[in-house]
Amino acid sequence: MFQQLVPLHEDAILGLMAKFRADASPDKVDLGVGVFRDLSGNTPVLASVRRAEHSMLAAQTTKTYVAPAGRAEFNDAVGELVLGTAHPALSANRVRVVQAPGGCGALRLGAELIKTARPEAIVHLSDPTWGNHAPLLGNCGLALASYPYYDAAAHRLRYAQMLEALERATPGDVVLLHACCHNPTGADLEPAQWRELTDLLQRRRLLPFLDLAYQGFGEGLEADVAGLRDLASALPEALIAVSFSKNLGVYRERLGALIFIGESSAQVDAIRTHVLQIARGIYSMPPDHAAAIAAHIFADPDLRTSWVTELEAMRRRIVDMRSQLAIALNERTGGAEFDFLRRQHGMFSQLGCSPEAVARLRERHHIYMLGDSRMNLAGLMPDKLPYVADSIASVLRN
Ligand SMILES: Cc1ncc(COP(=O)(O)O)c(C=O)c1O
């Protein structure tokens, strides 16, 4: 059976992590791995999560199965957190939510649903996009295409080209959009651009599939989903893959959800039966641990306030690093080129330099980022910032 299987190339991020671990330099800086780090370099368990976890465990009397859809009270709270309590699709009972194993699980569930409903649909991904989108959405057999999104060297969106490409998509196709904090570019659409895109999707009868992995990391819990909410109220159908890995800091516990919006409550009920059958055929049921914690946090006003405060502190830390790095790089390069870091959102931005410059940063200065020059701003510490800025400026000079 397995004789013909040759080893695959090492995953780029795992390879980078191994190189970083093996680097003995005291100066080394990891801007590669995509997790939030606090000022001590830790990826902390949030205090609100810890408190909720303690009371959840104390009250737990059984570990029997929950359900293929996960925890009902978690799903209800997610619908309201993402769409807002007064969203017209919620009031019209046109929304259903199914818990999933992380954002990845939700993306895969959505892909399998599209494959069931319309196997010939092409899924259009932004160029560039997060490296896991293609396998998560393409491995179930759906065809993928890409639309221009961002020019890393010029530090700006390729918005006109994006619209042109999407105008040419076939009605019934799917457009994957990052709801906020685009990974890897940090470049999000402006409100007016969301509105124009919504019109295009409606006119061309394209299905939006929104990936929401960083709600609260950009401008705030509400502002980060403003474009998504408007789009979801204008269009008859939408899919949203939600991840709580980052904003609740529960990465390894695997917590996410797939939200689907349809034309009527009967239609979303029908979709739900398919989603549950797909889940049964892949993993049967999602893990409950973090869902129980999250449901507790969302329902308890006190815990919820602490979580929102902690989330805001994580967001501020990223915003601070963005602005300090922009200032430091502008000073060293004598211009305003790096202002883009301040305009962009979330943990990631691309420096916009060549793969060779990225290699020089790693080899000469022990600074690690992905080959496409994606840096995790939440991996940067204030005491290392002058060193990182000096190193980047020197590598960009030669
Ligand atoms: C853009 C994007 N979508 C989805 C995810 C899903 O993450 P998880 O499956 O860990 O919840 C991530 C995580 O890095 C991401 O960056």
The ligand as a Gaussian input file, in Angstrom:
#p B3LYP/6-31G(d) Opt

LIG

0 1
 C       -6.862000      33.641000       7.734000
 C       -7.063000      32.513000       8.690000
 N       -8.186000      31.802000       8.629000
 C       -8.440000      30.797000       9.462000
 C       -7.540000      30.437000      10.433000
 C       -7.955000      29.274000      11.272000
 O       -7.359000      29.002000      12.406000
 P       -7.791000      27.834000      13.387000
 O       -8.171000      26.638000      12.575000
 O       -6.583000      27.615000      14.205000
 O       -8.965000      28.339000      14.174000
 C       -6.335000      31.148000      10.550000
 C       -5.317000      30.806000      11.547000
 O       -4.163000      31.070000      11.456000
 C       -6.096000      32.216000       9.651000
 O       -4.980000      32.953000       9.698000

